[in-house]
Amino acid sequence: MDSIDKYIQVKSNDLAPATGRLLLSEPLMGDYYFGRSVILLAEHNDEGSFGVIINKPLTQPFNEAVPNFPAFTGNLHLGGPVENNALFYIHTFGDLIEGSVPIGNGFYWGGEIEMIKELILFGKLSSDNISFYAGYSGWSPSQLQSELKRNSWVVSACPTDNVLNFDAGSMWQKLLVSMGDEYKYWSKFPKNPGMN
């Protein structure tokens, strides 16, 4: 796993949400899906926003959760509360996978599933260059802006290296620390303040 300590992020609340940027949840968000989550936005426009939680791998083995799929050693992640019985994926293979949509920073969203299966069979795709998600996270027009005004999220630029390979357990905290003193206190806030 890469360490994200070496990556310096753009100071963020100055950033607006955009395709390819990250959303980091505020520390007191206790929601099952969004508590201490990092979301990669795959789309953000006048019609709304759409992305996946990238730091919540599921414990169930991929091929047990996704039958009729070639053997894959990577994790299936919790992508969000919408359509969580459907499979979504982000990869770095770009135009090699027909129908892929670029989202920036070398990442692509979706593409032809049969091509994905074939590339896995031939050993071309691995957890280094593709991540799978059960469900996605979505916002209607202006819903995300409203949540940002309430400080439910902070927007961050995506690191230049492959953020999909970062350690999921420490990703949220380390990304906040990398954003500077303004968000360092968020990273140190206890999960359950009442237990202190």
C-alpha positions in Angstrom: 0.0 0.0 0.0 1.2 3.5 -0.8 1.6 6.0 2.1 -0.3 9.2 1.5 1.8 11.1 4.0 4.1 12.3 1.2 1.2 13.8 -0.9 0.4 17.5 -0.3 -3.2 18.3 -1.0 -4.6 21.6 -2.1 -6.2 23.5 0.8 -9.7 22.7 0.3 -12.8 24.5 1.3 -11.7 26.9 -1.4 -12.4 24.0 -3.9 -15.8 23.5 -5.4 -17.0 19.9 -6.0 -16.0 18.7 -9.5 -15.6 15.4 -11.4 -12.4 13.7 -10.1 -12.3 15.5 -6.8 -12.8 14.0 -3.4 -15.4 14.6 -0.7 -14.3 13.9 2.9 -17.0 13.6 5.5 -17.0 15.8 8.7 -15.9 13.8 11.8 -19.3 13.6 13.6 -21.2 12.2 10.7 -22.3 8.9 12.2 -24.0 7.5 9.1 -23.2 3.8 8.3 -22.3 4.7 4.7 -20.8 8.2 5.1 -19.2 8.2 8.5 -15.5 9.0 8.0 -15.8 8.3 4.3 -13.8 9.5 1.3 -15.9 9.7 -1.9 -14.4 10.0 -5.4 -16.8 12.1 -7.6 -17.3 10.4 -10.9 -19.7 13.1 -12.1 -20.7 16.6 -11.0 -22.9 18.9 -13.1 -26.2 20.8 -13.1 -28.1 17.5 -12.9 -26.4 16.4 -9.7 -23.4 14.5 -8.3 -22.4 10.9 -8.4 -19.5 9.0 -6.9 -18.3 6.1 -4.8 -16.9 5.7 -1.3 -13.3 4.5 -1.8 -12.3 3.8 1.7 -14.8 1.1 2.9 -13.8 -2.4 1.7 -16.3 -5.1 2.5 -15.1 -8.2 4.3 -16.9 -10.7 2.1 -14.5 -12.1 -0.6 -15.2 -10.5 -4.0 -16.1 -13.7 -5.9 -18.4 -14.8 -3.1 -20.3 -11.5 -3.3 -20.1 -11.3 -7.1 -20.9 -14.7 -8.7 -20.3 -15.6 -12.3 -17.2 -13.4 -12.4 -13.6 -14.4 -13.1 -11.4 -15.0 -10.1 -10.4 -11.6 -8.6 -8.3 -11.1 -5.5 -9.2 -7.5 -4.8 -11.9 -6.3 -2.5 -15.4 -5.3 -3.2 -16.1 -1.9 -1.6 -19.2 -0.3 -0.2 -19.8 2.4 -2.8 -22.9 4.0 -1.3 -26.5 3.6 -0.4 -28.0 3.9 -4.0 -28.4 0.7 -6.0 -26.2 -1.2 -3.6 -27.1 -4.5 -5.3 -25.4 -3.3 -8.5 -21.7 -3.4 -9.4 -19.8 -0.2 -10.3 -16.1 0.2 -11.0 -13.3 2.7 -11.4 -10.1 1.8 -13.3 -7.0 3.2 -14.9 -7.3 1.4 -18.3 -9.0 4.3 -20.1 -9.8 3.8 -23.8 -8.8 0.1 -23.6 -12.2 -0.5 -22.1 -14.9 0.5 -24.5 -17.5 2.9 -23.0 -15.2 4.1 -20.2 -15.8 7.7 -19.0 -12.7 9.8 -18.0 -13.1 11.4 -14.6 -9.5 12.9 -14.3 -6.3 12.0 -12.5 -6.0 8.9 -14.8 -9.2 7.4 -13.6 -12.1 6.1 -15.7 -15.7 5.2 -14.7 -17.5 2.1 -16.0 -17.1 0.6 -19.4 -18.0 -2.7 -21.1 -18.3 -5.4 -18.4 -17.5 -8.2 -20.7 -14.2 -6.5 -21.6 -13.5 -6.1 -17.8 -14.1 -9.8 -17.3 -11.8 -10.7 -20.3 -9.0 -8.5 -19.0 -9.2 -10.1 -15.6 -9.1 -13.6 -17.1 -5.9 -12.6 -19.0 -4.3 -11.2 -15.9 -4.4 -7.6 -17.2 -6.6 -6.1 -14.5 -5.9 -6.4 -10.8 -6.6 -4.5 -7.6 -3.8 -2.2 -8.7 -5.7 -0.8 -11.6 -9.4 -1.5 -10.9 -11.7 -1.2 -7.9 -15.3 -2.5 -7.6 -18.1 -1.0 -5.6 -21.5 -2.2 -4.4 -23.8 0.8 -4.9 -22.9 4.4 -5.4 -23.5 7.8 -3.7 -25.6 10.4 -5.4 -27.0 13.9 -4.8 -29.7 15.7 -6.6 -29.1 19.2 -8.0 -28.1 21.6 -5.2 -28.3 18.9 -2.6 -24.5 18.6 -2.3 -24.1 22.4 -2.2 -26.5 22.5 0.7 -24.5 19.8 2.6 -21.3 21.7 1.9 -22.8 24.8 3.4 -23.6 22.8 6.6 -19.9 21.6 6.6 -21.0 18.0 6.2 -18.2 17.6 3.6 -14.9 19.2 2.7 -13.7 19.0 -1.0 -10.2 17.9 -1.7 -8.1 17.6 -4.9 -7.3 14.0 -5.6 -3.6 13.0 -5.0 -1.6 12.7 -8.2 -0.8 9.0 -7.4 -3.4 6.2 -7.5 -5.6 7.0 -4.5 -7.4 3.6 -5.0 -4.2 1.9 -3.7 -4.0 3.9 -0.4 -4.7 2.2 2.9 -8.4 2.4 3.4 -8.2 2.4 7.2 -6.1 5.6 7.4 -7.1 7.3 4.2 -9.7 9.7 5.6 -7.5 10.8 8.5 -4.3 11.2 6.4 -6.1 13.2 3.7 -7.4 15.6 6.3 -4.0 16.0 7.9 -2.4 16.6 4.5 -4.9 19.6 3.9 -3.2 21.6 6.7 -3.9 23.0 10.1 -7.5 24.0 9.2 -8.6 20.4 9.0 -6.0 18.7 11.3 -8.4 19.0 14.3 -11.1 17.1 12.2 -8.7 14.2 11.9 -8.1 14.0 15.7 -11.8 14.1 16.6 -12.8 10.9 18.4 -15.4 8.7 16.7 -17.5 8.7 19.8 -16.9 12.0 21.8 -19.1 10.8 24.6 -16.6 8.0 25.4 -13.8 10.5 26.3 
